[in-house]
Every structure is written in C-alpha cells, then in structure tokens.
Amino acid sequence: MPKEIKKNAYESIRDAIINGVLKPGQAITEEWLSNYLSVSRTPVREAFIRLQSEGLVRIVKNKGAFVREITPIDVAEIFQIRKLLESFAAKACVDFIDVKEIKKIKDELEELSLLEGHVSEKTELGMKLHTLIMESAGNDRLTYLVGMLKSQILWVRSLAERIPGRVAKSINEHKNIANAVYSRNKELAEKCMRVHLDNVMKDMLDVENIQFFFKLRNRQED
C-alpha cells in the first residue's frame, strides 16, 4: 500500500473495532499491533489513549487495552444525544443547505429504494445525507459535538446495519428526511430525523436483536 494513503495507527485500530475485526472484550497489545501495523509502539500507545477518550477501548493498568463492549445503555445514550443534536440540525439546515446537493441525494435515495440489496450503497448514501445535514446546519459547535461522538456513532451504525431489514427501513426513513429538507419544511425535517433515529434505537434495543448480536459475536469468536 502506498505510504501516502496508508492508514495511521489510530484509523487502523478504530476501523478494525468498528468493522468487528477486533471483537468486544478482546485484548489488544501494543507489541502485537506494532508488529501488525509495522509501526513503533509510540503511535499505537497514542492511538489507545485517543480511542479510550472516544469510548472504543478501555485501558487497564498493567494489563493493556481492551475493546469495549457496547451495552444497551450505551446505545440508548448515544441515540438520545443524536436525537437532540441531529433533529435540530435537520431543522436548522433548511436555511443553508445546497439545494442541488440535497436534490441529488433525494433522487439517489429514491432510485436505491426500488432496488433489492445494494446494502453498502444504501448505507453510504444514508451517511452522506446525515453528514450533509450536519455540515449545512450553520453551527460549528454543533458539528464539533457530533464529531466527538463520531467513532461511537459509526460503531453503533455498523451493528444496526446487521439487523435483518434495518437497511431497508433506513432507506425509506432517509427518503422522508431528504424530501422534508428539500421542500424546506423545517418542522417535518426535524420530526423525520427524530423518528428515524428513534426507530433505529428501538430496533437495536429489541430483545431479539440483542440476542442476534450476541449469537453473531459468538460465531465470530469460534
């Protein structure tokens, strides 16, 4: 891999956790990661500290770093904060958003909603919509606050995508959000964002889906 596009230690470890390569509760040592990433221990140690501040790992004195478990309480708290911040952003962005950009996303969502599969495209487009709304809200502090949760949001999102039927639900919910923003209906945009995030949270906290995650993790660890 060319040096200029090679991920740094922080990005490599973060992505491995988010994508499930490093499992919840798994110990990750400086020595192993240094060898695996072909870097010195210093950037690995710095990455651990940053990832701990972002809630992805926990550092235990004299034992090393461990991938954090995501609990139902974590999921509830993350979505409670997202509903407050992103619902506000959906309302606020109406005054500033690039009409051409939101129309492009709106049309792409409409096309994808008619297709079976295409999970990665649907997921990426949903992320693009959330990012566009946040960046168009005209509030730098709001963007900063959501940015602090970015790693946890990506981690939880990667789990939500594995829930059977969740991506199909999200594409329709994203359509509603995009249509409301494009029509410049502030109240509806705010409501649609809140409904979407509330629905994802409820699906993730559903008892059967919690059991699904547990079984999935056990299969990965076998």
Residue pairs with C-beta under 8 A, 6 or more apart in sequence:
7 15
8 43
8 47
9 33
9 37
9 39
9 43
9 44
9 46
9 47
10 43
10 46
10 47
10 50
10 51
12 37
12 47
13 22
13 28
13 33
13 44
13 47
13 48
13 51
13 57
14 47
14 51
14 54
14 56
14 151
15 21
16 22
17 51
17 56
17 57
17 67
17 155
18 56
18 151
18 154
18 155
18 158
19 158
20 158
20 220
22 28
22 67
23 67
23 217
23 220
23 221
24 67
24 68
24 69
24 70
24 217
25 66
25 67
25 69
26 66
26 67
27 63
27 64
27 65
27 66
28 48
28 57
28 64
28 65
28 66
28 67
29 64
29 65
30 41
30 44
30 45
30 48
30 64
30 65
31 41
33 44
34 40
34 41
34 44
37 44
48 57
48 59
48 65
49 59
51 57
51 65
51 151
52 58
52 59
52 65
54 148
54 150
54 151
54 152
55 68
55 74
55 151
55 152
56 67
56 68
56 151
56 152
56 155
57 65
57 66
57 67
57 68
58 65
58 66
58 68
59 65
59 66
60 66
70 155
70 156
70 159
72 205
72 210
74 152
74 156
75 156
75 201
75 204
75 205
76 201
76 205
78 149
78 152
78 153
78 156
79 156
79 197
79 198
79 200
79 201
79 204
81 149
82 146
82 149
82 153
82 197
83 193
83 194
83 197
83 198
83 201
85 142
85 145
85 146
86 130
86 133
86 134
86 146
86 193
86 197
87 190
87 191
87 193
87 194
87 197
88 137
88 142
88 190
89 133
89 134
89 136
89 137
89 139
89 142
89 146
89 193
90 133
90 177
90 180
90 181
90 189
90 190
90 192
90 193
91 186
91 187
91 189
91 190
92 137
92 138
92 139
92 142
93 132
93 133
93 134
93 136
93 137
93 138
93 181
93 189
94 181
94 184
94 185
94 186
94 189
95 138
96 136
96 137
96 138
97 132
97 133
97 136
97 181
98 132
98 136
99 182
101 132
102 132
102 178
102 181
102 182
103 182
105 125
105 128
105 129
105 132
105 178
106 175
106 178
106 179
106 182
108 125
109 125
109 129
109 171
109 174
109 175
109 178
110 175
112 118
112 121
112 122
112 125
112 171
113 171
113 172
113 175
119 161
119 167
122 167
122 170
122 171
123 157
123 161
123 167
123 170
125 171
125 174
126 170
126 171
126 174
127 157
129 174
129 177
129 178
133 177
133 181
133 193
134 142
134 143
134 146
135 143
137 143
146 153
156 204
159 204
159 213
160 166
160 170
160 200
160 203
160 204
161 167
162 212
162 213
162 216
163 203
163 204
163 209
163 212
164 212
166 200
166 203
169 199
169 203
170 196
170 200
173 192
173 195
173 196
173 199
174 196
176 192
176 195
176 196
177 189
177 192
177 193
177 196
180 188
180 189
180 191
180 192
181 189
203 209
204 210
